[in-house]
Every structure is written in C-alpha cells, then in structure tokens.
C-alpha cells in the first residue's frame, strides 16, 4: 500500500562523528586479506539481539567482559588479552589501518578472549545489555583540540550515560590523554555525572600508568614532544 509505513525504507543511524579519518596509507595485500577473512569471524554482530550473558560471545570460557574504545594499533588491547585470559575483551576501532595491524598479530597469535567492532562505538554501547561490562577503556581518543570541535569529543554527558548503563556497579572507566584540555574536560564531565567518582587519592595517581600498562607508540611520541600523559580512573558508583 502506498501509505503503509512499513514500506518506507529504514534509515541507518548516522555515526556520531567522534573520530576522524577512517583510512590511512594503502594496506599491504596480506592486511587487506585479513579484513576480508579474519575480521568477519571476530566481529560482534549488532544485527542480532545481544546475548543475556556477554561471556557467551567468546570461544574461550571467560568470567567477565571488558570494552576498549579506539584501540589504535592495539598495543594495550593485545597486552590485556594476554595478561588477563579469564576476561573477554571487545575492541572497537573504526580506523582501518589500526584494525589491520591488530589482525596481523591475532592471525599469528589467536586470542579466543577477543571480539572486535569496526564502527561507531555508540552503536555497540546502545546494543549491549545493562550492567554487562566489568570496565571500559578510552585511551588517547581523538582530542579535537579546537574549541569549535569540543562537541566531537567522546567524553560527554550522553556517552557517560551510556557508560553508566552498561557498567556493573564498582566497575572502572579508564581514560588516558596527553592533551591537558581534554583531561580537564573529562574530569569536569565525570565530576558532574552522578554515576562516576574519581578514584585518585593523591596528586601522583593521575600520572602513574594503569596496571600492566604496555605503553603505545602514540604515547612515546607525545612524551618525546614534551606532553605529559594523564591516566584517570573513575568508578561506577
């Protein structure tokens, strides 16, 4: 029927634009092949209903599930999957080159406690069940340093609401950045959100890396250029 609403094509939700370019230099043929073969076996499928227990997403038995948003080259995510085999990890990275780099390692060293998502993290957050995550890491996100672009920073009231919905009480949201304005921005937004409290008890806490922190190439470059990283941990109350 002409006026049947069900006949109107469904519009795909637009990305919320918290990240910049999606692709960098041309991939090597082997990397491109991994995006076609290995990545589909690890992707979380948002077209299916989320499982009641997220631990069921993994091929290995895991006790809890942790999310890393924007894993870059994958240094931290890969180190954590190795260090904590009892935890399942979902890594989000829309930047094709970063995803390809991680897949190259996973091909050689399979991670049964790893799943991936290659699009807007807010879509995944909205798909996840309530109180389903043991932690969220947001490490060196796009800083959007110009004031007119602040609205594109991933840390905002709406996304903190999303974090609060999917984190179990007592779980941690960990944030790292070398951009002072973004660190201040995050402290202010988490201070103003009733679901989060900063865990720092002394001034040095926010300059000490997280437990098991492997460092990243981006971080090493920031330090060489004189920018001091900050490591913030907030607890879901």
C-alpha positions as CSV (number, residue, x, y, z in Angstrom):
1,X,0.0,0.0,0.0
2,X,1.2,3.5,-0.9
3,X,0.8,4.9,2.6
4,X,1.9,1.8,4.5
5,X,4.7,3.0,7.0
6,X,6.3,-0.4,6.8
7,X,7.0,0.1,3.2
8,X,9.3,3.1,3.9
9,X,13.0,2.0,3.8
10,X,14.6,2.0,7.2
11,X,17.3,4.8,7.5
12,X,20.5,3.6,9.0
13,X,21.5,5.6,12.1
14,X,24.3,8.1,11.3
15,X,27.6,7.9,13.0
16,X,28.0,10.3,15.9
17,X,31.4,11.6,14.5
18,X,33.8,11.2,17.4
19,X,36.6,10.1,15.3
20,X,38.5,11.5,12.2
21,X,39.6,9.7,9.1
22,X,38.8,6.1,8.6
23,X,41.7,5.0,6.5
24,X,45.4,5.9,6.2
25,X,48.1,4.6,3.8
26,X,47.3,1.8,1.5
27,X,47.3,-1.6,3.2
28,X,49.6,-4.4,2.3
29,X,47.8,-7.2,0.4
30,X,48.1,-9.5,3.4
31,X,46.5,-6.9,5.7
32,X,43.7,-6.3,3.2
33,X,43.0,-10.0,3.0
34,X,42.7,-10.3,6.8
35,X,40.0,-7.6,6.7
36,X,38.0,-9.9,4.4
37,X,38.7,-13.2,6.1
38,X,39.7,-13.0,9.7
39,X,37.8,-9.8,10.8
40,X,34.3,-11.2,10.0
41,X,34.9,-14.2,12.3
42,X,35.7,-11.8,15.2
43,X,33.1,-9.0,14.6
44,X,30.2,-8.5,17.0
45,X,27.0,-8.7,15.0
46,X,24.7,-5.9,16.0
47,X,22.0,-7.2,13.7
48,X,21.3,-10.0,16.2
49,X,20.0,-9.4,19.7
50,X,22.6,-9.0,22.4
51,X,23.0,-12.2,24.5
52,X,21.8,-12.1,28.0
53,X,25.3,-13.1,29.1
54,X,28.1,-11.4,27.1
55,X,30.6,-14.0,28.1
56,X,28.8,-16.3,25.6
57,X,30.3,-14.1,22.7
58,X,33.7,-15.7,23.2
59,X,35.1,-19.0,22.0
60,X,37.0,-19.4,25.3
61,X,35.4,-19.5,28.8
62,X,35.6,-16.0,30.4
63,X,34.3,-14.7,33.6
64,X,33.7,-11.0,32.7
65,X,33.8,-8.7,29.7
66,X,35.8,-5.5,29.2
67,X,35.5,-2.9,26.4
68,X,38.3,-0.8,24.8
69,X,37.1,2.1,22.6
70,X,39.5,3.2,19.9
71,X,42.4,0.7,20.4
72,X,44.7,2.4,17.8
73,X,47.5,-0.1,16.9
74,X,46.2,-2.5,19.5
75,X,49.2,-2.5,21.8
76,X,47.2,-2.2,25.0
77,X,44.3,-4.4,23.9
78,X,46.7,-7.2,22.9
79,X,48.7,-6.9,26.1
80,X,45.5,-7.1,28.1
81,X,44.1,-10.1,26.3
82,X,47.4,-11.9,27.0
83,X,47.6,-10.7,30.6
84,X,44.0,-11.5,31.6
85,X,42.9,-14.7,29.8
86,X,39.9,-15.0,32.1
87,X,38.4,-11.7,30.8
88,X,36.7,-11.3,27.5
89,X,37.6,-8.1,25.6
90,X,35.7,-6.3,22.9
91,X,37.9,-3.9,21.0
92,X,36.4,-1.0,18.9
93,X,38.4,0.7,16.2
94,X,36.9,2.3,13.0
95,X,40.3,3.2,11.6
96,X,41.0,0.5,9.0
97,X,44.8,0.6,9.4
98,X,44.7,0.1,13.1
99,X,42.3,-2.8,12.7
100,X,44.6,-4.4,10.1
101,X,47.6,-4.1,12.3
102,X,45.9,-5.8,15.2
103,X,44.6,-8.6,12.9
104,X,48.1,-9.3,11.7
105,X,49.1,-10.1,15.3
106,X,45.9,-12.1,16.0
107,X,46.5,-14.2,12.9
108,X,49.8,-15.3,14.3
109,X,48.7,-15.4,18.0
110,X,45.0,-16.2,18.2
111,X,43.1,-14.6,21.1
112,X,40.0,-16.7,22.0
113,X,39.0,-14.0,24.5
114,X,38.8,-11.2,21.9
115,X,36.0,-9.8,19.8
116,X,36.0,-6.7,17.6
117,X,33.8,-4.0,16.3
118,X,34.8,-1.6,13.4
119,X,32.2,1.2,13.5
120,X,30.9,3.9,15.8
121,X,31.3,2.7,19.5
122,X,28.0,4.4,20.5
123,X,26.1,1.8,18.4
124,X,27.8,-1.0,20.3
125,X,27.1,0.7,23.6
126,X,23.4,1.0,22.8
127,X,23.3,-2.7,21.8
128,X,24.9,-4.0,25.0
129,X,22.7,-5.2,27.9
130,X,22.5,-3.2,31.1
131,X,25.3,-3.8,33.6
132,X,27.2,-6.2,31.3
133,X,30.7,-4.8,31.4
134,X,33.4,-5.0,34.0
135,X,35.3,-2.0,32.6
136,X,35.7,0.5,29.8
137,X,39.0,1.9,28.5
138,X,39.2,5.1,26.4
139,X,42.9,5.6,25.8
140,X,44.2,8.6,23.8
141,X,41.0,9.3,22.0
142,X,40.9,11.9,19.2
143,X,41.4,15.1,21.2
144,X,39.6,17.6,18.9
145,X,41.7,20.4,20.4
146,X,39.9,23.3,18.7
147,X,37.1,24.7,20.8
148,X,34.6,24.6,17.9
149,X,35.2,20.8,17.8
150,X,34.8,20.1,21.5
151,X,31.4,18.7,20.9
152,X,33.0,15.9,19.0
153,X,34.9,14.6,22.0
154,X,33.8,11.2,23.0
155,X,33.5,12.1,26.7
156,X,30.2,13.9,27.0
157,X,27.1,13.6,29.2
158,X,25.3,11.4,26.8
159,X,28.1,8.9,26.4
160,X,28.7,8.9,30.2
161,X,25.0,7.9,30.5
162,X,25.8,5.1,28.1
163,X,28.8,4.0,30.1
164,X,26.7,4.1,33.3
165,X,24.0,1.9,31.8
166,X,26.4,-0.9,30.7
167,X,28.9,-0.9,33.5
168,X,28.3,-3.0,36.6
169,X,28.5,-1.1,39.9
170,X,32.1,-0.8,41.0
171,X,33.4,-1.2,37.5
172,X,36.0,1.3,36.2
173,X,36.1,3.7,33.3
174,X,39.8,4.4,32.5
175,X,40.8,7.4,30.4
176,X,44.3,8.4,29.2
177,X,45.3,11.5,27.2
178,X,48.3,13.8,26.7
179,X,46.1,16.8,25.9
180,X,45.6,19.0,29.0
181,X,42.3,20.5,27.9
182,X,40.8,17.0,27.3
183,X,42.0,15.8,30.7
184,X,40.3,18.8,32.4
185,X,37.2,18.3,30.2
186,X,37.0,14.6,31.3
187,X,37.5,15.4,35.0
188,X,34.7,18.1,34.8
189,X,32.3,15.9,33.0
190,X,32.8,12.9,35.3
191,X,32.6,15.1,38.3
192,X,29.3,16.4,37.1
193,X,27.9,12.9,36.4
194,X,26.2,11.2,39.4
195,X,27.3,7.7,38.3
196,X,31.0,8.3,38.5
197,X,33.6,9.1,41.1
198,X,37.3,9.7,40.5
199,X,39.5,7.2,42.4
200,X,42.6,9.3,42.8
201,X,43.7,9.7,46.4
202,X,46.9,11.7,45.9
203,X,48.3,14.0,43.3
204,X,50.6,11.5,41.7
205,X,47.9,9.0,41.0
206,X,46.9,10.5,37.7
207,X,50.4,10.5,36.3
208,X,51.0,6.8,37.1
209,X,50.1,4.4,34.3
210,X,47.4,1.8,34.7
211,X,48.4,-1.7,36.0
212,X,50.0,-3.7,33.3
213,X,50.3,-0.7,31.0
214,X,52.5,-1.6,28.0
215,X,52.8,1.9,26.6
216,X,51.9,2.8,23.0
217,X,53.7,4.3,20.0
218,X,51.5,7.3,20.2
219,X,52.3,7.8,23.9
220,X,56.0,7.5,23.3
221,X,55.7,10.3,20.6
222,X,53.8,12.5,23.0
223,X,56.4,12.2,25.7
224,X,59.2,12.9,23.2
225,X,57.4,16.1,22.2
226,X,57.1,17.2,25.8
227,X,53.4,16.3,26.6
228,X,52.9,14.5,29.9
229,X,50.2,11.8,29.8
230,X,47.5,11.6,32.4
231,X,45.8,8.4,33.5
232,X,42.4,8.8,35.1
233,X,40.3,6.1,36.7
234,X,36.6,6.6,37.5
235,X,34.4,4.1,39.4
236,X,30.8,3.4,38.5
237,X,29.0,4.0,41.8
